[in-house]
Amino acid sequence: MKFLYADWLLTCNNEFTIIQNGAIAFEETILDIGTIDDFRNKYANEDIEYLGKNSVIMPGLINTHVHLEFSANKTTLQYGNFVKWLFSVIEHREEVIEKATKELIDSELKKMIANGTTTIGAISSYGFDLDSCVQSALNVVYFTEILGSKPDMIDTLFVDFQEKLKSAISQSSKKFLPAIAIHSPYSTHPFLIREVLKIAKESNMPVSAHFQESKAENDWLNYSHGEFESFFKNMLDQKTSLTKPNDFLDQFKNIDNLSFTHCVEANKKELQQIKELGATITHCPNSNRLLNNTLLNISYLNDIPLAMGTDGLSSNNTLNMFEEIKNAFFMHTNLDTNQLATKLLTAATQGGAKALGLNTGILSKGFDADIISFNLPDKCNNKDDLATAIILHTTQTKRTYIKGTDELNK
């Protein structure tokens, strides 16, 4: 059993309980938390390690949505407009993916651990990141993605998806869990959506989908016009959208762990559907900014759970969750500073755990011991300011425990 204590312990529970001079006992799971005074009485014969001046203990960060297969991109793809970016992805896809070697992906995963991430939701389009994810120390929920809307390709795409999913399932372990992703309503044929959701429901797998990421998507789904019109006509010989947003959402009933990524163009009716589905919205603000999409109005979510993700390096410059949270903190200028900081840290911990269906994201007895610690540059005098101080001054951790093992200091 390990015993640690710090000047501050954030539980990231529903009440966002903060324990000053907080202590934690754990093995693979958390066995106890409390104040250091309580621990010294309860565990008088144990060595309880102090983590130093201005130290903080909190749950590990959860990157709910990341595309690792595009990790080689730096300056190749075009930003500033969603459709132009998409065309650049199509043009340079093979080049970028070929450069994303196993060594490169392994390196990015190790960086994520050093930056305080303990769990990822990896969206895999091709399966090229499978070995890296299986071998990583991270907790991985591995989403095999279905994509494609050409009717004459449906059977081939479905068979290919089944093979990739079978490979992922064969690697299942306590730290690697298979899941299913639907790329988006505009890019995935309704038949494929229906069939893969059958598999997800039968196997009780988590499900993720991009939804309402751009104005181009919204215009195409609702009106079959806009920036996507020439794209679908010229590339896929499609003149109308294959589905409407509400019809798309309606297919996701009875999925326990469901998340929709982006949702920046979702209207009130669509948000209500997402709420009724019990789904989570995953916020990827850096990606939304780089592709010149709308900023998610988190004030409008009406109690819909919120998670955080970096998306991939195809539309971001970092997979560091602390950097993602910090940028979100500066983007959402209409919310109270400390309340926003609390909301973002909660989204990046327990919010991600809910979306992925994991027993983590909260420091409480019985939860997985996915724990990070770091030291602030100076004393925080008021615990109400602590979440803001963490976001402003943290980019890396000194310890990153994943199921009780410190993966930075083994």
DADACOR-V272350 format. One record per residue. RES is the residue in three letters. PSI is psi in degrees with one decimal (NA if undefined). Layout:
{{RES | PSI} {RES | PSI}}
This chain:
{{MET | 137.9} {LYS | 144.4} {PHE | 126.6} {LEU | 151.6} {TYR | 154.8} {ALA | 167.6} {ASP | -31.9} {TRP | 139.3} {LEU | 117.6} {LEU | 123.9} {THR | -29.1} {CYS | 30.8} {ASN | -174.7} {ASN | -31.1} {GLU | -2.4} {PHE | 51.2} {THR | 130.4} {ILE | 128.0} {ILE | 117.2} {GLN | 138.0} {ASN | 54.6} {GLY | 149.6} {ALA | 155.3} {ILE | 140.6} {ALA | 135.9} {PHE | 157.2} {GLU | -115.5} {GLU | -26.1} {THR | 165.4} {ILE | 128.4} {LEU | -27.0} {ASP | 149.1} {ILE | 157.0} {GLY | -163.4} {THR | 160.2} {ILE | -32.8} {ASP | -42.9} {ASP | -42.8} {PHE | -38.2} {ARG | -28.4} {ASN | -43.2} {LYS | -34.2} {TYR | 57.4} {ALA | -27.2} {ASN | 4.6} {GLU | 150.4} {ASP | 109.5} {ILE | 113.1} {GLU | 127.9} {TYR | 133.9} {LEU | 4.4} {GLY | 174.0} {LYS | 133.6} {ASN | 32.7} {SER | 151.6} {VAL | 137.4} {ILE | 135.1} {MET | 170.3} {PRO | 151.7} {GLY | 150.9} {LEU | 148.8} {ILE | 114.4} {ASN | 94.6} {THR | -20.1} {HIS | 107.6} {VAL | 138.0} {HIS | 107.3} {LEU | -22.0} {GLU | -11.3} {PHE | 23.1} {SER | -12.6} {ALA | -13.5} {ASN | 132.3} {LYS | -62.5} {THR | 10.9} {THR | -43.8} {LEU | 157.4} {GLN | 128.8} {TYR | 177.3} {GLY | -16.5} {ASN | 131.0} {PHE | -46.4} {VAL | -40.7} {LYS | -39.7} {TRP | -44.5} {LEU | -42.1} {PHE | -38.2} {SER | -33.9} {VAL | -45.8} {ILE | -42.1} {GLU | -38.9} {HIS | 10.5} {ARG | -51.1} {GLU | -40.9} {GLU | -47.3} {VAL | -42.9} {ILE | -38.0} {GLU | -34.7} {LYS | -17.2} {ALA | 73.5} {THR | 166.7} {LYS | -39.5} {GLU | -39.8} {LEU | -45.9} {ILE | -42.1} {ASP | -41.9} {SER | -42.3} {GLU | -37.8} {LEU | -39.5} {LYS | -38.3} {LYS | -40.4} {MET | -40.2} {ILE | -43.4} {ALA | -24.4} {ASN | 12.0} {GLY | 4.0} {THR | 132.3} {THR | -15.3} {THR | 140.6} {ILE | 151.1} {GLY | 100.8} {ALA | 118.0} {ILE | 112.3} {SER | 115.6} {SER | -32.4} {TYR | -15.5} {GLY | 5.2} {PHE | -16.4} {ASP | 6.3} {LEU | -51.8} {ASP | -41.6} {SER | -42.4} {CYS | -38.3} {VAL | -40.3} {GLN | -11.4} {SER | 152.8} {ALA | -15.8} {LEU | 153.5} {ASN | 129.4} {VAL | 123.1} {VAL | 115.3} {TYR | 107.7} {PHE | 107.3} {THR | 124.3} {GLU | 139.0} {ILE | 137.2} {LEU | 138.0} {GLY | 136.2} {SER | 0.4} {LYS | 122.6} {PRO | -37.3} {ASP | -4.3} {MET | -1.0} {ILE | -49.8} {ASP | -44.2} {THR | -44.0} {LEU | -39.3} {PHE | -41.7} {VAL | -43.4} {ASP | -43.1} {PHE | -45.3} {GLN | -38.6} {GLU | -43.8} {LYS | -41.9} {LEU | -40.2} {LYS | -40.9} {SER | -40.8} {ALA | -44.0} {ILE | -36.0} {SER | -17.8} {GLN | 8.2} {SER | 139.5} {SER | -177.9} {LYS | -17.2} {LYS | 1.7} {PHE | 110.8} {LEU | 125.3} {PRO | 148.3} {ALA | 178.2} {ILE | 135.7} {ALA | 137.2} {ILE | 125.9} {HIS | -58.4} {SER | 164.1} {PRO | -28.5} {TYR | -18.7} {SER | -0.3} {THR | 127.5} {HIS | 139.9} {PRO | -35.0} {PHE | -45.9} {LEU | -40.9} {ILE | -48.0} {ARG | -44.9} {GLU | -40.9} {VAL | -30.1} {LEU | -30.5} {LYS | -44.5} {ILE | -44.8} {ALA | -43.4} {LYS | -41.0} {GLU | -34.6} {SER | -0.7} {ASN | 48.0} {MET | 148.4} {PRO | 150.3} {VAL | 141.4} {SER | 151.5} {ALA | 142.4} {HIS | 143.0} {PHE | 130.3} {GLN | 55.1} {GLU | -27.1} {SER | 162.8} {LYS | -35.7} {ALA | -42.3} {GLU | -46.1} {ASN | -44.4} {ASP | -38.6} {TRP | -47.2} {LEU | -39.6} {ASN | -34.6} {TYR | -6.6} {SER | 35.0} {HIS | -174.5} {GLY | -163.7} {GLU | -26.9} {PHE | -13.2} {GLU | -49.5} {SER | -33.8} {PHE | -52.5} {PHE | -35.8} {LYS | -46.8} {ASN | -35.1} {MET | -31.6} {LEU | 0.2} {ASP | 39.9} {GLN | 131.6} {LYS | -16.8} {THR | 155.3} {SER | 145.5} {LEU | -11.0} {THR | 161.2} {LYS | 155.1} {PRO | -44.6} {ASN | -36.6} {ASP | -39.2} {PHE | -51.0} {LEU | -33.7} {ASP | -18.2} {GLN | -9.1} {PHE | 17.4} {LYS | 149.1} {ASN | 34.1} {ILE | 123.5} {ASP | -43.5} {ASN | 96.4} {LEU | 135.1} {SER | 144.7} {PHE | 129.1} {THR | 136.0} {HIS | -83.5} {CYS | 24.2} {VAL | -22.5} {GLU | 6.9} {ALA | 134.0} {ASN | -178.4} {LYS | -41.9} {LYS | -41.8} {GLU | -40.8} {LEU | -37.7} {GLN | -40.1} {GLN | -43.2} {ILE | -41.8} {LYS | -45.3} {GLU | -27.7} {LEU | -11.9} {GLY | 24.1} {ALA | 165.6} {THR | 146.2} {ILE | 127.7} {THR | 122.5} {HIS | 124.0} {CYS | 74.8} {PRO | -35.7} {ASN | -45.2} {SER | -44.4} {ASN | -39.7} {ARG | -44.9} {LEU | -31.2} {LEU | 9.1} {ASN | 36.4} {ASN | 172.4} {THR | 149.6} {LEU | 129.1} {LEU | 127.3} {ASN | 93.0} {ILE | -11.7} {SER | -20.1} {TYR | 4.6} {LEU | -15.9} {ASN | 57.4} {ASP | 13.2} {ILE | 128.4} {PRO | 144.6} {LEU | 135.4} {ALA | 172.0} {MET | 146.0} {GLY | 162.8} {THR | -9.8} {ASP | -163.5} {GLY | 175.7} {LEU | 1.3} {SER | -23.9} {SER | 37.8} {ASN | 164.3} {ASN | 3.3} {THR | 151.8} {LEU | 15.9} {ASN | 114.5} {MET | -33.2} {PHE | -36.8} {GLU | -40.1} {GLU | -46.1} {ILE | -42.4} {LYS | -43.3} {ASN | -39.9} {ALA | -39.6} {PHE | -39.5} {PHE | -19.8} {MET | -39.9} {HIS | 80.7} {THR | -4.1} {ASN | 2.6} {LEU | 150.7} {ASP | 137.1} {THR | -56.1} {ASN | -35.5} {GLN | -40.0} {LEU | -44.4} {ALA | -42.9} {THR | -43.9} {LYS | -41.5} {LEU | -41.2} {LEU | -36.7} {THR | -42.3} {ALA | -36.9} {ALA | -0.3} {THR | -88.3} {GLN | -27.9} {GLY | -43.7} {GLY | -38.0} {ALA | -40.5} {LYS | -44.8} {ALA | -37.4} {LEU | -8.0} {GLY | 40.8} {LEU | 154.4} {ASN | 60.7} {THR | -172.3} {GLY | -6.7} {ILE | 138.5} {LEU | 99.9} {SER | 153.4} {LYS | 131.2} {GLY | -14.8} {PHE | 155.9} {ASP | 144.3} {ALA | 67.9} {ASP | 100.9} {ILE | 139.3} {ILE | 154.3} {SER | 151.2} {PHE | 174.7} {ASN | 129.7} {LEU | 157.3} {PRO | -15.6} {ASP | 174.7} {LYS | 137.5} {CYS | 116.5} {ASN | -19.9} {ASN | 123.2} {LYS | -21.9} {ASP | -21.4} {ASP | -2.6} {LEU | -44.8} {ALA | -41.5} {THR | -43.3} {ALA | -40.7} {ILE | -46.7} {ILE | -39.2} {LEU | -29.2} {HIS | 12.9} {THR | 129.9} {THR | -22.0} {GLN | 164.7} {THR | 162.1} {LYS | -27.4} {ARG | 137.5} {THR | 101.9} {TYR | 128.7} {ILE | 114.2} {LYS | 44.5} {GLY | -7.0} {THR | 129.5} {ASP | 102.7} {GLU | -7.7} {LEU | -20.8} {ASN | 43.7} {LYS | NA}}
